């Protein structure tokens, strides 16, 4: 608005419109646009004394959209109808999740950038800034998966009639960022193994290297050169033909792609929703992985969707990822062995999910 006032002050002082445009570095069309409005209101150069403050008041009355962002915004009214719901959701969810749920569940046809601008205007007390971090080196397709548990929150168990703590087992493929999430109530050895089997069935293939946390269910003794693996976890890796490469103790940046997703999983998949039981949580998590997280525009992938990148560049053409829940002992032996090529290393192959020793037992 200051530029417009300055344009009108120079014009009213008797300067030609072309000189005003050249002097202030403003396009001639812009000068003509605002001067024409002043002329239509009966003003002409030197006809009366008009102060800068008076010009400012006139401009605010003539062009309210320059002062009030609500008037200027074409999307403000469409978002404003959800104001109370937005205020409630912001207490438990981030701006990105609020936008996603309004879009999917309430038909909001506004882009995320416009939505964020609305939040900055209407909810200035909310800290909506995303802290940028430098990108890490790319990982070849199929080379690595990062694994961790993350706390989701408390849930009232209708069976035991008490509050339970719920955790999320999360695997993120480092190349495509496609992920598998399974809510769990316990983090014992059986759960750890069952979640891996379910994840491999979900993806339809096994990554070459598993970067896990130093939980006792996976790693008994952490060591940068020679970690002592849990026997069951070592057998699982041998069975699937993959390498276990635990992260260093107290070094979350060794597996940043899964660490970074934990707040997103908790915010988008868990918070603000009601669950009737563990099977419902598992089914809801799988649906969220493919229908929400899998189709989101990922900044690290230059706007591409993780699921699209996974299916195009990582998934074997003859693999068939599962869409339902998977439990140990319920998988059928595969027909043949699918392989997933690993970019960057010659003959580095991934084995597709093959559970052919489910009846075998060690003596």
C-alpha positions as CSV (number, residue, x, y, z in Angstrom):
1,X,0.0,0.0,0.0
2,X,3.0,2.3,0.7
3,X,4.0,2.2,-3.0
4,X,0.4,3.1,-4.1
5,X,0.4,6.1,-1.8
6,X,3.8,7.2,-3.1
7,X,2.5,6.9,-6.7
8,X,-0.5,9.1,-5.9
9,X,1.6,11.7,-4.0
10,X,4.0,12.0,-7.0
11,X,1.2,12.2,-9.5
12,X,-0.8,14.7,-7.4
13,X,2.4,16.9,-7.2
14,X,2.3,17.3,-11.0
15,X,4.7,14.7,-12.3
16,X,3.8,12.8,-15.5
17,X,2.7,9.2,-15.1
18,X,5.7,7.9,-17.2
19,X,8.0,9.8,-14.9
20,X,6.4,8.4,-11.8
21,X,6.7,4.9,-13.2
22,X,10.4,5.4,-14.1
23,X,11.3,7.1,-10.9
24,X,9.6,4.6,-8.5
25,X,10.4,1.5,-10.6
26,X,6.8,0.7,-11.0
27,X,5.2,-0.6,-14.2
28,X,3.3,2.1,-16.2
29,X,0.1,0.0,-16.2
30,X,0.2,-0.1,-12.4
31,X,0.5,3.7,-12.3
32,X,-2.3,4.1,-14.7
33,X,-4.5,1.7,-12.8
34,X,-4.3,3.5,-9.5
35,X,-4.2,7.0,-10.9
36,X,-7.3,6.3,-12.9
37,X,-9.2,5.4,-9.8
38,X,-8.2,8.7,-8.1
39,X,-9.2,10.6,-11.2
40,X,-12.6,8.9,-11.2
41,X,-13.1,10.1,-7.6
42,X,-12.6,13.7,-8.8
43,X,-8.9,14.2,-8.0
44,X,-6.5,15.9,-10.3
45,X,-2.8,17.1,-10.0
46,X,-2.6,20.2,-7.7
47,X,-6.3,20.7,-7.2
48,X,-6.2,20.5,-3.4
49,X,-3.9,19.8,-0.5
50,X,-3.9,16.1,0.4
51,X,-1.5,14.7,3.0
52,X,0.2,11.3,3.0
53,X,-2.0,10.2,5.8
54,X,-5.1,11.2,3.8
55,X,-3.9,9.4,0.8
56,X,-3.3,6.3,2.9
57,X,-6.9,6.5,4.2
58,X,-8.3,6.9,0.7
59,X,-6.3,3.9,-0.6
60,X,-7.5,1.7,2.3
61,X,-11.1,2.6,1.3
62,X,-10.6,2.3,-2.4
63,X,-8.5,-1.0,-2.3
64,X,-9.4,-2.9,0.8
65,X,-7.9,-6.1,-0.6
66,X,-4.5,-4.5,-0.3
67,X,-4.9,-4.1,3.5
68,X,-7.1,-7.1,4.5
69,X,-5.7,-10.4,3.4
70,X,-9.1,-12.0,4.0
71,X,-10.6,-9.9,1.3
72,X,-7.6,-10.6,-1.0
73,X,-7.7,-14.4,-0.5
74,X,-9.9,-16.4,-2.8
75,X,-9.8,-19.4,-0.5
76,X,-10.4,-17.7,2.9
77,X,-14.2,-18.3,2.9
78,X,-13.9,-21.9,1.9
79,X,-11.5,-22.6,4.9
80,X,-13.3,-20.3,7.3
81,X,-16.4,-22.6,7.4
82,X,-14.2,-25.2,9.1
83,X,-12.7,-22.7,11.7
84,X,-13.9,-24.4,14.8
85,X,-12.9,-27.8,13.6
86,X,-9.5,-26.5,12.6
87,X,-9.0,-24.9,16.0
88,X,-9.9,-28.2,17.7
89,X,-7.6,-30.3,15.5
90,X,-4.6,-28.0,15.9
91,X,-4.5,-28.9,19.5
92,X,-3.5,-32.5,18.6
93,X,-2.3,-32.4,15.0
94,X,0.0,-30.5,12.7
95,X,-1.0,-28.2,9.9
96,X,-0.3,-30.8,7.3
97,X,-2.5,-33.5,8.9
98,X,-5.3,-31.0,9.5
99,X,-5.3,-30.1,5.9
100,X,-5.1,-33.7,4.8
101,X,-8.1,-34.7,6.9
102,X,-10.2,-31.7,5.8
103,X,-9.4,-32.6,2.2
104,X,-10.2,-36.3,2.5
105,X,-13.0,-36.2,5.0
106,X,-14.7,-32.8,4.5
107,X,-14.0,-32.1,0.8
108,X,-11.8,-29.0,1.3
109,X,-10.6,-28.0,-2.2
110,X,-7.8,-25.8,-1.1
111,X,-4.0,-26.4,-1.5
112,X,-1.7,-26.8,1.4
113,X,0.1,-23.4,0.7
114,X,-3.2,-21.5,0.9
115,X,-4.2,-23.4,4.0
116,X,-0.9,-22.5,5.7
117,X,-1.3,-18.8,4.8
118,X,-4.8,-19.0,6.4
119,X,-3.4,-20.5,9.6
120,X,-0.7,-17.8,9.8
121,X,-3.4,-15.1,9.6
122,X,-6.0,-16.7,11.8
123,X,-3.9,-18.7,14.3
124,X,-0.6,-16.7,14.8
125,X,-0.1,-18.3,18.2
126,X,0.4,-21.7,16.6
127,X,4.0,-22.7,15.8
128,X,3.6,-24.0,12.2
129,X,7.2,-23.7,11.0
130,X,8.9,-26.7,9.6
131,X,12.5,-26.9,10.6
132,X,14.5,-27.8,7.5
133,X,17.4,-30.2,7.7
134,X,20.1,-30.9,5.2
135,X,19.4,-33.8,2.9
136,X,21.3,-37.1,3.4
137,X,23.0,-39.0,0.6
138,X,20.6,-41.0,-1.6
139,X,20.3,-44.8,-1.0
140,X,20.1,-47.2,-3.9
141,X,16.7,-48.7,-4.6
142,X,16.0,-51.7,-2.4
143,X,19.3,-51.3,-0.5
144,X,18.1,-50.3,2.9
145,X,15.2,-50.2,5.3
146,X,15.2,-48.4,8.6
147,X,13.3,-49.8,11.6
148,X,12.2,-48.4,14.9
149,X,9.4,-48.4,17.6
150,X,7.6,-45.1,18.3
151,X,5.2,-44.3,21.1
152,X,1.7,-43.5,19.9
153,X,-0.3,-42.8,23.0
154,X,-2.7,-44.4,25.5
155,X,-5.8,-46.4,24.5
156,X,-8.7,-47.7,26.5
157,X,-8.8,-51.5,26.0
158,X,-12.5,-52.6,26.1
159,X,-11.4,-56.2,26.8
160,X,-9.2,-55.6,29.9
161,X,-11.1,-52.4,30.8
162,X,-8.0,-50.4,31.4
163,X,-5.7,-48.0,29.7
164,X,-3.0,-49.4,27.5
165,X,0.2,-47.9,26.1
166,X,0.3,-48.3,22.3
167,X,3.5,-48.3,20.2
168,X,4.1,-48.3,16.5
169,X,6.5,-50.7,14.7
170,X,7.6,-48.7,11.7
171,X,9.8,-49.7,8.7
172,X,10.7,-47.1,6.1
173,X,12.3,-48.0,2.8
174,X,15.2,-45.5,2.6
175,X,15.0,-45.1,-1.2
176,X,11.2,-44.6,-1.8
177,X,10.2,-43.6,1.7
178,X,7.3,-46.0,1.5
179,X,6.5,-47.3,5.0
180,X,4.9,-50.1,6.9
181,X,3.2,-49.3,10.3
182,X,1.8,-51.7,12.8
183,X,0.4,-50.7,16.3
184,X,1.4,-53.0,19.1
185,X,0.7,-53.3,22.8
186,X,3.9,-55.2,23.7
187,X,7.4,-55.1,22.3
188,X,8.6,-58.6,23.0
189,X,10.6,-61.0,20.7
190,X,7.5,-62.6,19.2
191,X,6.0,-59.2,18.3
192,X,9.3,-58.0,16.8
193,X,9.6,-61.0,14.6
194,X,5.9,-61.0,13.6
195,X,6.1,-57.4,12.6
196,X,9.1,-58.0,10.3
197,X,7.3,-60.9,8.6
198,X,4.1,-58.8,8.2
199,X,6.2,-55.9,6.8
200,X,8.0,-58.1,4.2
201,X,4.6,-59.5,3.1
202,X,3.2,-56.0,2.9
203,X,6.1,-54.8,0.7
204,X,6.3,-58.0,-1.3
205,X,10.1,-58.0,-1.0
206,X,13.0,-57.9,1.5
207,X,15.5,-55.1,1.5
208,X,19.2,-56.0,1.4
209,X,20.0,-54.3,4.7
210,X,18.0,-53.7,7.9
211,X,19.1,-50.7,10.0
212,X,17.4,-51.2,13.4
213,X,17.5,-49.7,16.8
214,X,19.5,-51.4,19.6
215,X,16.5,-53.1,21.2
216,X,17.2,-56.3,23.1
217,X,14.7,-58.1,20.8
218,X,17.1,-57.3,17.9
219,X,20.5,-56.5,19.3
220,X,21.9,-58.0,22.6
221,X,25.1,-56.0,22.6
222,X,25.7,-52.9,20.5
223,X,29.0,-52.6,18.8
224,X,30.0,-50.6,15.8
225,X,32.1,-53.4,14.3
226,X,30.7,-56.6,15.8
227,X,27.3,-56.3,17.3
228,X,25.9,-59.3,19.1
229,X,22.5,-60.1,17.6
230,X,19.5,-61.7,19.2
231,X,19.4,-65.3,18.1
232,X,15.8,-65.1,16.8
233,X,16.6,-61.9,14.9
234,X,19.8,-63.4,13.4
235,X,17.8,-66.5,12.2
236,X,15.2,-64.2,10.6
237,X,17.9,-62.4,8.7
238,X,19.5,-65.7,7.6
239,X,16.1,-67.0,6.5
240,X,15.4,-64.0,4.3
241,X,18.9,-63.5,3.1
242,X,19.3,-59.9,4.4
243,X,22.0,-58.1,6.5
244,X,21.3,-56.6,9.9
245,X,23.2,-53.4,10.4
246,X,22.2,-51.9,13.8
247,X,22.4,-48.2,14.3
248,X,25.0,-47.0,16.9
249,X,23.7,-46.6,20.4
250,X,22.3,-43.1,21.1
251,X,22.8,-42.1,17.4
252,X,19.3,-41.5,16.0
253,X,20.8,-39.8,12.9
254,X,22.0,-43.3,11.8
255,X,18.4,-44.0,10.8
256,X,16.9,-40.5,10.2
257,X,14.3,-41.6,7.7
258,X,12.4,-43.6,10.2
259,X,13.1,-41.3,13.1
260,X,11.7,-38.3,11.2
261,X,8.5,-40.2,10.4
262,X,7.6,-41.0,14.0
263,X,5.9,-37.6,14.7
264,X,4.1,-37.9,11.4
265,X,2.8,-41.4,12.1
266,X,1.6,-40.4,15.6
267,X,0.0,-37.2,14.3
268,X,-1.6,-38.3,11.1
269,X,-2.4,-41.9,11.8
270,X,-3.1,-42.0,15.5
271,X,-4.1,-38.8,17.2
272,X,-7.7,-37.6,17.0
273,X,-9.0,-41.1,16.1
274,X,-10.9,-43.8,18.0
275,X,-10.0,-47.4,17.8
276,X,-12.2,-50.3,18.8
277,X,-9.5,-53.0,19.0
278,X,-6.1,-54.1,17.9
279,X,-7.3,-55.6,14.6
280,X,-8.9,-52.3,13.8
281,X,-5.7,-50.5,14.5
282,X,-3.7,-52.8,12.3
283,X,-6.2,-52.5,9.4
284,X,-6.3,-48.8,9.8
285,X,-2.5,-48.5,9.8
286,X,-2.3,-50.5,6.6
287,X,-4.9,-48.3,5.0
288,X,-3.1,-45.2,6.1
289,X,0.2,-46.5,4.8
290,X,-1.2,-46.9,1.3
291,X,-4.0,-44.3,1.0
292,X,-2.5,-41.4,3.0
293,X,1.2,-41.7,3.6
294,X,1.8,-43.5,0.4
295,X,0.2,-40.9,-1.9
296,X,1.4,-37.8,-0.2
297,X,3.7,-35.4,-2.0
298,X,7.1,-36.0,-0.5
299,X,9.6,-33.1,-0.6
300,X,12.7,-35.3,-0.6
301,X,11.3,-37.1,-3.7
302,X,10.8,-33.8,-5.5
303,X,7.0,-34.0,-4.9
304,X,6.6,-37.6,-6.0
305,X,4.5,-40.0,-3.9
306,X,6.4,-42.7,-2.0
307,X,4.0,-45.5,-3.1
308,X,4.4,-44.5,-6.8
309,X,8.2,-44.4,-6.5
310,X,8.2,-47.8,-4.7
311,X,6.0,-49.4,-7.3
312,X,7.9,-47.9,-10.2
313,X,11.6,-48.3,-9.1
314,X,11.8,-50.7,-6.1
315,X,9.1,-53.4,-6.4
316,X,9.7,-56.5,-8.5
317,X,7.3,-56.6,-11.4
318,X,6.1,-60.1,-10.4
319,X,5.8,-59.4,-6.7
320,X,2.4,-59.2,-5.0
321,X,2.4,-57.1,-1.9
322,X,-0.3,-58.0,0.7
323,X,-3.1,-55.6,1.5
324,X,-4.5,-57.3,4.6
325,X,-3.0,-58.0,7.9
326,X,-0.5,-60.8,8.2
327,X,0.2,-63.1,11.2
328,X,2.9,-65.6,11.7
329,X,1.9,-69.1,10.6
330,X,-0.8,-67.9,8.2
331,X,1.3,-67.3,5.1
332,X,1.2,-69.7,2.3
333,X,4.5,-70.8,0.7
334,X,5.3,-68.7,-2.4
335,X,5.4,-70.1,-5.9
336,X,9.0,-69.6,-6.9
337,X,11.2,-66.8,-5.8
338,X,10.8,-63.2,-6.9
339,X,13.9,-61.0,-6.9
340,X,14.3,-57.3,-6.7
341,X,17.4,-55.8,-8.3
342,X,19.4,-53.4,-6.3
343,X,20.6,-50.3,-8.1
344,X,24.3,-49.5,-7.7
345,X,25.6,-53.1,-7.0
346,X,26.0,-55.8,-9.6
347,X,24.0,-58.9,-8.8
348,X,22.7,-57.5,-5.5
349,X,19.3,-59.1,-5.3
350,X,16.4,-59.1,-2.8
351,X,14.4,-62.1,-2.0
352,X,10.7,-61.8,-2.2
353,X,8.7,-62.9,0.8
354,X,9.0,-66.7,1.2
355,X,7.7,-68.4,4.3
356,X,8.4,-72.1,3.5
357,X,9.8,-73.2,6.9
358,X,6.8,-72.2,9.1
359,X,6.4,-75.7,10.3
360,X,10.1,-76.2,11.0
361,X,11.2,-76.2,14.6
362,X,14.7,-76.2,16.0
363,X,15.6,-79.1,18.3
